[in-house]
Amino acid sequence: MKKALVNTRVSVKLRKSEYRDEWYLYVESYPVFQSGKDTPQRVREYLNRTITTPIWDKSRNARTNTEGKTTYKPKRDLNGVIQCKSQLDQESCIYADKVRSLRQKEYDNAALYADTDAEQAEQLER
């Protein structure tokens, strides 16, 4: 009998700093099913990296607030990496994408190998 795979998706996102004109890079995973919780969780991992020069995609609106001010989503290249004007910020975005790919692989492997498979693998290693 086939087991339904959990499609956990990992993505790199930006969060605006309250005090400065910079954005924090973080990796967000959803849906993550944890033991003891009924509903899927949204897991955020902050990378301690900031960028100041993201390129905004004016054709993709993120949200419009009550005052009528519109914010936009960041522009991404073909691989999904956020594009920046400065080289240093671009390297931070590439680092964030590498962390994202590692986390995605971890969630994919966890979905493939069930608990019983993990126990059998541990016994084989011994």
C-alpha positions as CSV (number, residue, x, y, z in Angstrom):
1,M,0.0,0.0,0.0
2,K,1.4,3.4,-1.0
3,K,1.9,6.1,1.7
4,A,0.7,9.6,0.9
5,L,3.7,11.9,0.7
6,V,3.8,15.1,2.6
7,N,4.6,17.9,0.3
8,T,6.7,20.2,2.5
9,R,7.8,23.1,0.6
10,V,10.9,25.2,1.6
11,S,11.3,28.7,0.4
12,V,13.5,31.8,1.0
13,K,11.7,34.9,2.1
14,L,12.4,38.4,3.1
15,R,11.3,40.3,6.2
16,K,11.6,44.1,6.5
17,S,13.6,45.5,9.4
18,E,11.6,47.8,11.6
19,Y,14.4,50.2,12.3
20,R,16.6,50.3,9.1
21,D,16.2,50.1,5.4
22,E,17.2,46.4,5.2
23,W,15.6,43.0,4.8
24,Y,16.3,39.8,6.8
25,L,16.7,36.6,4.9
26,Y,14.9,33.5,6.3
27,V,14.0,30.0,5.2
28,E,10.3,29.0,5.7
29,S,9.0,25.4,5.6
30,Y,5.3,24.6,5.3
31,P,3.5,22.2,6.0
32,V,5.6,20.5,8.7
33,F,3.8,17.9,10.7
34,Q,5.3,17.5,14.2
35,S,4.5,14.8,16.7
36,G,2.0,15.9,19.3
37,K,0.5,18.6,17.1
38,D,-2.7,18.1,15.0
39,T,-2.3,21.0,12.6
40,P,0.6,21.5,10.2
41,Q,3.2,24.0,11.5
42,R,5.1,26.8,9.6
43,V,8.8,26.5,10.5
44,R,11.0,29.6,10.0
45,E,14.8,29.5,10.2
46,Y,16.5,32.9,10.3
47,L,19.9,32.9,8.6
48,N,21.5,36.0,10.3
49,R,21.9,37.6,6.9
50,T,20.5,40.9,5.8
51,I,20.3,42.5,2.3
52,T,19.8,46.2,1.5
53,T,19.5,46.2,-2.3
54,P,16.8,43.7,-3.5
55,I,15.3,44.2,-6.9
56,W,11.5,44.4,-6.7
57,D,9.3,42.9,-9.3
58,K,6.8,45.7,-10.0
59,S,4.5,43.3,-11.9
60,R,3.9,41.1,-8.8
61,N,2.0,42.9,-6.0
62,A,2.5,41.5,-2.5
63,R,-0.1,43.5,-0.6
64,T,-1.8,46.9,-0.4
65,N,-2.3,48.5,3.0
66,T,-5.2,50.6,4.1
67,E,-3.5,53.8,3.0
68,G,-3.1,52.6,-0.5
69,K,0.6,51.9,-0.4
70,T,1.5,48.8,-2.5
71,T,4.5,46.5,-1.7
72,Y,6.0,44.1,-4.2
73,K,7.6,40.7,-4.2
74,P,11.3,40.4,-4.9
75,K,12.5,39.5,-8.4
76,R,13.9,36.0,-8.7
77,D,16.1,34.4,-11.4
78,L,15.3,31.1,-13.2
79,N,16.6,29.1,-10.2
80,G,14.4,31.0,-7.7
81,V,17.3,33.0,-6.2
82,I,16.4,36.5,-5.1
83,Q,18.2,39.1,-7.2
84,C,20.0,42.0,-5.7
85,K,21.9,45.0,-7.1
86,S,25.1,44.6,-5.0
87,Q,27.4,41.6,-5.3
88,L,27.6,41.1,-1.5
89,D,23.8,40.9,-1.1
90,Q,23.6,38.5,-4.1
91,E,26.1,36.2,-2.4
92,S,23.9,36.2,0.7
93,C,20.9,35.3,-1.4
94,I,22.8,32.4,-3.0
95,Y,23.8,31.2,0.5
96,A,20.2,31.3,1.5
97,D,19.2,29.3,-1.5
98,K,21.9,26.6,-0.7
99,V,20.4,26.3,2.9
100,R,16.9,26.1,1.3
101,S,18.0,23.2,-0.9
102,L,19.6,21.4,2.0
103,R,16.4,21.7,4.1
104,Q,14.2,20.6,1.1
105,K,16.3,17.5,0.7
106,E,16.0,16.8,4.5
107,Y,12.2,17.0,4.3
108,D,12.1,14.9,1.1
109,N,14.2,12.2,2.7
110,A,12.2,12.2,5.9
111,A,9.0,11.7,3.9
112,L,10.6,8.8,2.0
113,Y,11.9,6.9,5.0
114,A,9.3,6.1,7.6
115,D,10.0,5.4,11.3
116,T,10.3,1.7,10.7
117,D,12.8,2.2,7.9
118,A,14.9,4.5,10.1
119,E,15.0,1.8,12.8
120,Q,16.1,-0.8,10.3
121,A,18.8,1.5,9.0
122,E,20.1,2.0,12.5
123,Q,20.2,-1.8,13.1
124,L,22.1,-2.3,9.8
125,E,24.7,0.3,10.8
126,R,25.3,-1.5,14.1
